[in-house]
Amino acid sequence: MCDGPSHRDVLQDFNRVRTRTHERKAPGDHGIEWKRARADRIVSVPEGRDQLHRSLVHCIFGFEDKDGAADQIWDKIFEVGTPQGLKPIGLGARDTLRLEMGYCLYGNDIDDTTSPLEAGLGWITKFSKDFVSKPILEAQKEAGVERRLVGFEMIDKGIPRHGYEIKDFTGAGIGFVTSGTQSPSLGKAIGLGYVRTAFSKIDQQINIKIREKLLLAKVVKVPFI
């Protein structure tokens, strides 16, 4: 995956194509030819069946190698991308970046058991149009949600993880952590989680159960940075 604000510039230099307009140009100096395939942008390596697919992951446009020859593609992309600041990054590092921005990850923060109103995504729920479960969400909006997805930062030392319990000061369960990490940018542990609506206000103190201990945290605004 090659993504980030300058990914188009790097790949334009990589093969001298206009990725934004999807217009085909002559192949560049790297022996890789761009082709059009449905909604994706595919790079076909003549020596084999290796391809780079344009995709959308975590709301970031990027390019993925679907079928081998990663070492060849890796070397050539870094050959042209290093002068533009291209650096290798792991999936774990990318996950901390999306969490610092408060972006929801499907399967963690949202899934088929949550609603967009609970997750703070009401701004993309257009009740002026028909869609699946519209009556259910209209009723939920009218009645008010019983839980909300909130951002929180740890006050006590500890790193929250997906699935950890969130409790009040009596020890009663009030929710659960959906995402958590140590933020490199902030130098502190942060997370997202669902809590009962009464505990969702900014600066509300909550407890995260980490290794059988209740550690103090507080609700904060997202994005975290």
C-alpha positions in Angstrom: 0.0 0.0 0.0 1.3 3.4 -1.0 -0.8 6.1 0.5 -0.7 9.6 2.1 -1.1 13.1 0.8 1.7 12.8 -1.7 1.0 9.2 -2.9 -0.2 10.5 -6.4 3.0 12.5 -6.9 5.2 9.5 -6.0 3.3 7.2 -8.4 3.2 9.8 -11.1 7.0 9.9 -11.0 7.0 6.1 -10.8 5.4 5.7 -14.1 4.6 9.2 -15.4 0.8 8.8 -15.4 -2.0 11.1 -14.3 -3.6 9.0 -11.6 -6.1 11.7 -10.7 -7.7 11.7 -14.2 -7.0 8.1 -14.9 -5.7 9.1 -18.4 -3.3 6.6 -19.9 0.1 7.7 -21.0 3.1 6.0 -22.4 4.9 3.5 -20.0 7.7 5.0 -18.0 11.2 3.8 -17.4 10.3 1.1 -14.9 8.9 -1.6 -17.2 5.4 -1.3 -15.7 2.3 -0.4 -17.8 -0.9 1.1 -16.4 -4.2 -0.3 -17.5 -7.8 0.5 -16.8 -9.9 -2.1 -15.0 -13.4 -1.4 -13.8 -13.2 1.1 -10.9 -9.6 0.1 -10.0 -6.4 1.4 -11.4 -4.1 -1.6 -12.1 -0.4 -1.7 -12.8 0.6 -4.8 -14.8 4.2 -6.1 -14.6 5.2 -7.7 -17.9 7.3 -10.4 -16.3 4.4 -11.9 -14.4 0.9 -11.5 -13.1 1.8 -8.8 -10.6 -0.6 -5.9 -10.1 -1.0 -2.7 -8.2 -4.7 -1.9 -7.4 -6.0 1.5 -6.5 -8.1 1.1 -3.4 -9.8 3.0 -0.6 -8.8 2.0 3.0 -9.5 4.0 6.1 -10.7 6.9 3.9 -7.2 7.1 2.3 -6.6 6.5 -1.4 -3.7 4.2 -2.0 -2.3 1.4 -4.3 -1.9 -2.2 -3.4 0.2 -5.1 -4.8 -2.3 -7.9 -5.3 -0.1 -10.7 -6.8 3.6 -10.8 -5.9 6.8 -9.1 -7.2 6.5 -6.8 -4.2 10.3 -6.6 -3.8 10.7 -5.3 -7.4 7.9 -2.8 -7.0 9.1 -1.8 -3.5 12.6 -1.0 -4.7 11.4 1.1 -7.6 8.8 3.0 -5.7 11.3 3.9 -3.0 13.9 4.8 -5.7 11.6 7.6 -6.9 9.7 8.3 -3.7 12.5 8.7 -1.1 13.4 12.2 -2.4 9.7 13.2 -1.7 9.8 11.9 1.8 8.4 8.4 1.2 9.0 6.1 4.2 7.9 2.5 5.1 5.2 2.2 7.7 3.5 -0.8 9.3 -0.2 -1.5 9.7 0.1 -1.0 13.4 1.5 2.5 12.9 -1.2 3.3 10.4 -3.8 2.2 12.9 -2.5 4.7 15.5 -2.8 7.4 12.9 -6.5 6.7 12.1 -7.2 6.4 15.9 -5.6 9.8 16.6 -8.0 11.3 14.1 -10.9 9.5 15.6 -11.7 7.5 12.5 -13.9 4.4 13.0 -12.6 1.0 11.9 -15.3 -1.4 10.7 -15.3 -4.5 12.8 -14.0 -2.6 15.8 -15.8 0.7 16.3 -18.8 0.1 14.0 -20.4 -3.2 12.9 -23.8 -4.6 12.3 -24.7 -4.3 16.0 -24.1 -0.5 16.2 -26.0 2.4 14.6 -24.5 5.5 13.0 -26.3 7.6 15.6 -24.6 5.8 18.4 -21.3 6.1 16.6 -21.6 9.9 16.1 -22.1 9.4 12.3 -25.5 11.0 12.2 -24.1 13.7 9.9 -23.9 11.1 7.1 -27.3 9.6 7.8 -29.7 11.3 5.4 -33.2 10.9 6.6 -34.4 12.8 3.5 -33.8 9.6 1.5 -35.1 6.1 1.8 -32.6 3.4 3.0 -32.6 0.1 4.9 -33.6 0.4 8.6 -34.7 4.1 8.1 -37.7 3.6 10.4 -35.6 2.1 13.1 -33.1 4.9 13.0 -35.8 7.5 12.9 -37.3 6.0 16.1 -33.8 5.9 17.7 -33.2 9.5 16.8 -36.6 10.5 18.3 -36.1 8.6 21.5 -32.4 9.3 21.9 -29.6 6.8 21.9 -28.8 4.7 25.0 -25.1 4.6 24.3 -22.5 6.7 22.5 -19.1 6.1 21.0 -16.7 8.4 22.8 -13.0 9.2 22.7 -11.1 8.9 26.0 -7.5 9.4 27.2 -5.9 7.5 30.1 -5.1 9.3 33.3 -3.6 6.3 35.0 -0.8 4.4 33.3 -2.1 1.7 31.1 -3.0 1.0 27.4 -6.7 0.2 26.6 -7.4 -2.6 24.1 -10.4 -3.7 22.0 -12.9 -5.5 24.2 -11.8 -4.1 27.6 -14.6 -3.2 30.0 -15.5 0.3 30.9 -16.9 0.8 34.4 -18.2 3.5 36.7 -16.9 4.3 40.2 -19.1 1.6 41.7 -17.6 -1.0 39.5 -20.7 -1.4 37.4 -20.2 -1.9 33.7 -21.1 1.0 31.5 -19.6 0.1 28.2 -16.6 -1.4 26.4 -13.4 -0.3 24.5 -13.5 -0.6 20.7 -10.1 0.7 19.9 -7.1 1.7 22.0 -3.4 2.4 21.7 -0.4 4.4 22.9 -0.5 7.6 20.8 3.0 8.5 19.4 1.9 12.0 18.7 0.4 12.7 22.1 2.7 10.6 24.3 -0.3 9.1 26.1 -2.8 6.2 25.8 -6.0 6.9 24.0 -9.1 5.0 22.9 -12.6 4.8 21.6 -15.5 3.0 23.3 -19.2 2.8 23.7 -20.5 4.1 27.1 -24.0 4.7 28.4 -25.2 8.2 27.3 -25.1 9.5 30.8 -21.3 9.0 30.9 -20.5 10.5 27.5 -20.0 14.1 28.4 -16.5 15.7 27.8 -14.3 15.4 30.9 -16.5 12.6 32.4 -14.2 10.3 34.3 -14.5 6.6 33.7 -12.6 3.4 34.6 -11.0 1.0 32.1 -10.5 -2.5 33.4 -7.0 -3.5 32.4 -5.5 -6.7 33.8 -8.1 -6.9 36.6 -7.4 -3.3 37.7 -9.7 -0.3 37.2 -7.6 2.5 35.7 -8.8 6.1 35.5 -9.5 7.7 32.2 -11.6 10.7 31.0 -13.8 11.4 28.0 -12.3 13.8 25.5 -13.2 15.4 22.2 -12.2 13.7 18.9 -10.1 14.0 16.9 -7.5 13.6 19.5 -5.0 15.8 17.6 
